[in-house]
Amino acid sequence: MVKLRLRRMGTKHAPFYRLVAADSRSPRDGRFIESVGTYDPMQKGVNYDVNLERVDFWLNSGAQPTETAASLIRKARRSAQSEA
């Protein structure tokens, strides 16, 4: 099964995450199918960037987001609606 989840990058005490579509059996920082966004918790203000078209593609294909990934997707959708 494909999951939308965060992949940790960066250094110690300075994490940076990529939102990726990955096989659920692969390790957290291992192989992934596609990168669909980023999340930087160290940055102030808007600290995420999500490609909603690709996220929708993966969700329609049956991918399941983790709790944190779902939260980022909801925030990105809200900000996209408020801009429109």
PLY file of the C-alpha trace (Angstrom):
ply
format ascii 1.0
element vertex 84
property float x
property float y
property float z
element edge 83
property int vertex1
property int vertex2
end_header
0.00 0.00 0.00
1.18 3.54 -0.75
1.32 6.07 2.06
1.78 9.83 2.02
4.22 10.51 4.85
7.08 12.71 5.99
10.69 11.83 5.22
13.16 13.41 7.67
16.13 15.26 6.27
18.44 17.97 7.57
20.86 17.76 10.45
20.63 17.17 14.17
18.51 19.85 15.85
17.59 21.29 12.43
15.05 18.91 10.88
13.56 19.39 7.44
10.89 17.11 6.02
9.74 16.10 2.56
6.18 14.94 2.00
6.55 11.79 -0.09
4.48 8.99 -1.57
6.17 5.78 -0.43
5.46 2.08 -0.12
4.31 1.41 3.44
6.93 -1.35 3.82
9.91 0.92 3.09
11.71 2.63 6.01
10.89 6.21 7.03
13.93 7.73 5.30
14.26 5.01 2.66
13.01 4.61 -0.88
10.05 6.65 -2.02
8.02 6.92 -5.21
7.57 10.69 -5.50
8.18 13.84 -3.49
5.01 15.97 -3.35
5.93 18.69 -0.86
8.13 20.03 1.90
7.76 21.01 5.56
10.27 23.05 7.56
9.28 23.27 11.25
12.20 25.62 12.02
10.85 28.35 9.72
8.37 30.96 11.00
5.11 31.69 9.20
4.12 29.45 6.30
6.55 26.57 6.68
5.17 24.09 4.14
4.83 23.76 0.38
2.49 21.08 -1.01
1.73 20.19 -4.64
-2.02 19.61 -4.22
-2.48 18.25 -7.76
-0.06 15.38 -7.09
-1.49 14.83 -3.60
-4.98 14.48 -5.11
-3.60 12.04 -7.69
-2.13 9.84 -4.97
-5.22 10.04 -2.74
-7.45 9.08 -5.70
-5.08 6.18 -6.39
-5.68 4.83 -2.88
-2.75 6.26 -0.93
-3.32 6.76 2.80
-1.83 9.85 4.50
-0.36 9.70 7.99
-1.86 11.99 10.64
0.84 14.64 10.22
0.72 14.47 6.41
-3.08 14.83 6.50
-2.71 17.89 8.73
-0.28 19.54 6.30
-2.57 18.75 3.36
-5.54 20.31 5.18
-3.52 23.47 5.93
-2.38 23.71 2.30
-5.96 23.31 1.04
-7.23 26.01 3.41
-4.54 28.47 2.32
-5.17 27.67 -1.38
-8.91 28.34 -0.91
-8.30 31.62 0.88
-6.00 32.81 -1.93
-8.61 32.06 -4.60
0 1
1 2
2 3
3 4
4 5
5 6
6 7
7 8
8 9
9 10
10 11
11 12
12 13
13 14
14 15
15 16
16 17
17 18
18 19
19 20
20 21
21 22
22 23
23 24
24 25
25 26
26 27
27 28
28 29
29 30
30 31
31 32
32 33
33 34
34 35
35 36
36 37
37 38
38 39
39 40
40 41
41 42
42 43
43 44
44 45
45 46
46 47
47 48
48 49
49 50
50 51
51 52
52 53
53 54
54 55
55 56
56 57
57 58
58 59
59 60
60 61
61 62
62 63
63 64
64 65
65 66
66 67
67 68
68 69
69 70
70 71
71 72
72 73
73 74
74 75
75 76
76 77
77 78
78 79
79 80
80 81
81 82
82 83
